[in-house]
Structures are given as structure tokens and as C-alpha cells.
Amino acid sequence: MQHPTPAEAQHPARSPRRRRVTGVVVGVVAAALFVTAGLSAAATGGVANPRTKLTIVAPAAPGGGWDTFGREAQQVMREEGIAGAVQVMNIPGAAGTIGLGAVAEMGDRHDIMLVTGGVMVGGVIVNRSPVSLEDVRPIVRLADDFNVLVVPGDSPFQTLDDFMQAFLADPEGTAIAGGSLGGIDHLLAGMLAQQGGIDPQRVNYLAYPGGGEVVTSLLSHTTQAGLSGYNDFRDQIESGNLRALALSAEEPLDDVDVPTFREQGVDVAMSNWRGLVAPPGIDDEVHAELVAMASEMRETDAWKEVLTRNSWVDSFLAGDEFAAYLSDETERTTAIMKELGL
């Protein structure tokens, strides 16, 4: 993902979206082919079943939500003896669609699962990805994550109302950092603009490949505000380096001391669900085994501790139910993006 230059950040019209999207599609194809070759090379050794050896692909840079999710699952599966040699491989880029493209090319590989979520649904659409979630096999949805709007600790914005007044008065001059184009962060930024009657396309949204880069942009004052999963910002919020203004959950969360947008009069709410999918060619027996492994993990006390520690909410769906949810989620996200002109 190429980031806008300082000039482009101040003048978004200088960074043509058509050229950017075309470049992303080319990058997805080329990178997917490269990564597929790497995964294939790592597969030698004759794996008997997914419990013997498993690779969890996190389609983002280290430090972000998908990476955290993958590594938490890795740790629980190891500790609980659900799988033997579990590794996490990072394949960042294009809202997760580069990793998606790689896994879609893996055929009947039964030792691979890809972390996915709401960000990828929007990324497929906005990046015009040559692959979609219809090109992989759904395993499970496991959790909902919620975004938080933050500003630097020394920002003049003390409250959500302070931020909204400045943002709506000058959306081009109020840069918002977040994840990939078309993801939950991007959609929320557009929805905030819409709340104030502002064209969402006027939002000065700067996309970064991971939560770590979003934090860096805020601490360096490259951007005035940021949107990402609460856990991405937790340490910086607790240290005072960042100030949390609002949470995207529909209802307040007991373990997150941040008021929701709706509690503060801004009618915006959205969850960033997280789940797992597998290569498209796996047979029903392997599919059932992968669902069983994820289900066993979900039932452990260790996974329940993971949910609490990361402020995630259990939202389990498996197999065909998860597949139906993906179809509905794609339709819903497409409608929101069309409405917002994104």
C-alpha cells in the first residue's frame, strides 16, 4: 500500500483513485503468486492432517488486529494441544486481499487457515480485488472487535464534540489515520462525515498497513485523529500518549472505559468481526476437522481469557452459517460503501 505524500494528504485530488486502485489489483496478483510459491515451498514434509502442522496467515503487518488475532489463536492451540506445530505468517497489503489471493491459490492445502474479517470484505470491493471471500472456504467467525477514535494526548480535542466540530468545519484539514482503504476504519470515517452532512469523499483519510503505523502517525502529529481496534491503541491510551474519544460498539463495554459514539449523540456503530477461512479445495473431512479445531479453541478457558484481554466479544458462527453471514455481510458493506460514495 503506497501512502499519500504530504502534498497529496493536503490535496487529495492530486492522488487519482483510479490509478491507485488499478495498481493495487496488479500488486495483489503479483504478490499472491510470490507468496503462494513461498507457502508451497514451506509445505514439504508430508503433513498428515491440520492437527500435525498448521500455518495461520495474518494478512497484515505485525502489530495490527489480524496479527494479534492470529498469534492469540496460535498460542491457545499450542497450549491446549489442539494443533502441533502452529506458525503465523504475515502477508500484508491491500486490506488483506494479498493474503486472501495467496490462500485462494492453495487448492486443497489442509494445513492453512487465513485470518479474515470485516476489513477484508470492504477491501475486496474498494480494491477491485481479482479474488473475494467466495474463492475460499469459510471455517468460523469467532469474535467481534470494536474501533475507537483517538487523538494525540496533547491534542486540543478533549471530547468527541470538540473533534466533530473541527472535523466538520474542515474535513480536508483534519487528517484521520486508519487501516486499509474500504476497511472498517475507512467506513467509520465516512459515516462520521455523513453524520454532519459532509460528503464522505472530502475526508482526508490516510491508510496504513497496520495499527503500529497508525500510532506512529498520531504520535508524530502527521495525523490529527486515528481509528482502529481498541486493542491497537490500548497501551498508548493507558500511558496518556493517546486520548480515546469514542467507541464504535452499539452498547457500552464493561471492560472498556470509553463512551460509545451513540452515547455522545453521534449515531454511528460498527463491529470488526474476526474469523478464519481455508483454501477452496479442501474436502469435507478436512473442513470438519478445521471447524472442530476452532470450536475446541473457542471453548477453552484460555480463549475466554483472550477475549477478555483484548476486549473482544464472542460471536461464534461455523460452517454454512458463517458462509451465509459472509454473503449478507458483503451485501451490507457494498450498500454502505455505495451510500458513502467510497
Salt bridges, closest charged atoms under 4 A:
ASP67 OD1 - ARG71 NE 2.77
GLU72 OE1 - ARG309 NH2 2.67
ASP111 OD1 - ARG109 NE 2.61
ASP145 OD2 - ARG274 NH2 2.64
ASP154 OD1 - HIS221 NE2 2.88
GLU172 OE2 - ARG202 NE 2.77
ASP267 OD1 - ARG262 NE 2.95
ASP284 OD1 - ARG137 NH2 2.86
GLU289 OE2 - ARG51 NE 2.45
GLU296 OE2 - ARG51 NH2 2.78
GLU299 OE2 - ARG298 NH1 3.37
ASP314 OD2 - ARG298 NH2 2.87
GLU329 OE2 - ARG332 NH2 3.20
